[in-house]
Amino acid sequence: MASFNHLFSAAEHSQSSRRYTCENITAQLDFLGESSLRVAIWRTGDTLLPTVCINPDNTPLPTARDRLSTAGFSLCAPQVTAGEDKEKFLLPCGVEVTLHKHNFLLEYRRAEKMLFADRAPLAYNFGGEFGAEQYHYITRSPSEAIFGLGDKGGALNKAGRAFRIETTDCMGYDAAQSDPLYKHIPFFMCENEVGCYGIFYDTAATSYIDFGKEINNYYPAYKYFKTEDNCLVYYVFFGSKLSVLQQFARACGKQAFPPRWSFDYCASTMAYTDAPDAAAQMDAFLEKLDESKLSCSGFYLSSGYTSIGERRYVFHWDKTKFPQPEAFIEKFEQRGIHLIPNIKPAFLDSHPLYAELAAKGYFVKNADGTPFVTQFWDGLGSYLDFTNPAAAAFWEAQVREKLLDKGILATWNDNNEFDIRDNTALAAGFGSGAVPAAALRPYLTYLMVAASYRAQVEKRPQLRPFLSSRSGNIAVRRLAQTWSGDNRTAFEDLRYCHNIGLTMSLSGLAFYGHDLGGFLGAMPSRELLLRWLQHGIFEPRFTIHSWNEDGSATMPWSYPDILPAVRGLFAQRRKLLPYLYNCAYRAVEEEIPLNAPPLLYYDDKALYEQTDAMMVGTDILVGFVFDEGAPETSVYLPAGEAWYCAQTCYEGGQAVRVPLAPEDPVPYFVKAGSVVATDEGGIALTVYPLKEGKFESRFFWDDGESFAYQSGECVDLHITVECDADTVTVSCKNSGKTAFTPAFRLCAADKRTFIVK
């Protein structure tokens, strides 16, 4: 095979698929929809590992899927113009794809302008020209902006930077600089002067992506993806930024719909369960909650409840701390506080169950069949092999017997990065023989969470299960909420965790949050704690969590003198819960993120420099203070809209200075043409009208905990608002089966006559 000279010829084709070969290499194009396609390149004789990421038909718990399957996609038959040296495919969305058979180079044009292309003269590592791994080089525009990749830190726009795509337990990471973090999501959106496209590389292998950090004199500007996988399978999506995100998310399957209680404050700290008198510490928490008059619906139970001495042993209840786990759990449940216990996928070699599990072959193994041993927390241990059905069934049984049967409703799947880098460590695989576990790490995470999910659904099939997972690939979104992991108590981390959260949202992870206040470091100052809470009340996950270096616990009442301000912020969160829950439903059904940078919805270029604000749903825009001592923030209002705040309606296309002391509730802007639901002792629906015209809105509400909404047992209000110079008129229809009498009101900034039909 000559270097840089690989001539492909057509092998077979159908209306939606075309295959090409060159010596021992096969390349395939699958046109999966009106604005998407998949490219796959592999060598003859190689086995392609299956995928758990792709799930377009929304199977609740799919088994691993053939990586080249097209099941569930609305396949497309593009217009084809075939030639000897190249072929052209016109997609219904208007993108023209040109394939040059020499070196299998793809070009993508919109309105005859180049959107992007494979880098000439060679984009793929067909003959080892670029080394050992799989490569994909594509063009780079100087003006492009890039978003995504999961939980990557630093600036929101990733252009010009490079990242490792791998999961790691990075406690105390620097939110501006550290990489990698916890997620393995090789998906990005790129916007340039021609349009927007997205690429998802479907792999579980450790990978690397460079968005322009590297330059090479012998090539025009480029970016590239490199993976340790034995093949290259990637999806390309075209459209607006929102459309690209939605297409990617739908290809991966719907997100799990969290129960409503999970949107209330859920407390946590390492300090309480690590303490020798953990039960007393937890009782004191309930007392302080009463004294403080704060709402709380969940408590993330850190792993100290599993202690034997100084070490932590998953599924072991420390009876010296919690002599009667059932009574302890029941006490919290009676208060409406659901415990969310921490569980970890590795067993220390001193775990009471270790020898039994080793004898049964449940661990990731060495080649000789002995357990693969690696560092984990307080010592050495072995990871459970979740590709082994018997090991997964053991995990399910433990979740059920040690937690769910005792009254627990939820699980916190933690420390699940599966830190296995030795290629001699073997997992059972997917029925086709042993596979290096290092090639399956994010799959192992997904399968762990899936085993917990199965146990929860089987125990209480009428309830929507709640799970939280720190690590994972995009498949985990179908089962669990996530968060940004073990951040630090610093103003800089507040600023850059804001970006990490929005980056997760732009990567298909709508249900996320942060450890408010910061997890690792000193007790946050009064100002920092309040600034974190001001941000947190707009996040899907509202949780303070800490492991402070002095052993203290960051709590809402950590500073008694600011408790009135904390109460005010908690009250603002409670007031917003109907709106947030409605947004959660839209996130599940429509792939509209709960939090997103305004640039996801608007093409106003000023928004690319104004990233300290975020959209909450599509109707609320809020800005924050990230700098110590700053008394105000500036919020840029996207052009083309009018925006309400308090008694004023502002025209978009301008920046508005917003005074915001740390102790204050957070002012926010509501887009004209919206209806916002709030808790006013009952649900109130406030109309924010247009100057003139008609708009529609939708409000969803259900029992908050079951799957009954799927059969229509819910409120599904379709609202129509007509606006003219003198009147604002509202009408609505409830397509759900649950009776609901809406309480509409006109926002205070509008003085027109308000009519409800």
Order of alpha helices (4+ residues) and beta strands (2+ residues): beta-beta-beta-beta-beta-beta-beta-beta-beta-beta-beta-beta-beta-beta-beta-beta-beta-alpha-beta-alpha-alpha-beta-beta-beta-alpha-beta-beta-alpha-beta-beta-alpha-beta-beta-beta-alpha-beta-alpha-beta-beta-alpha-beta-beta-alpha-beta-beta-beta-beta-beta-beta-beta-beta-beta-beta-beta-beta-beta-beta-beta
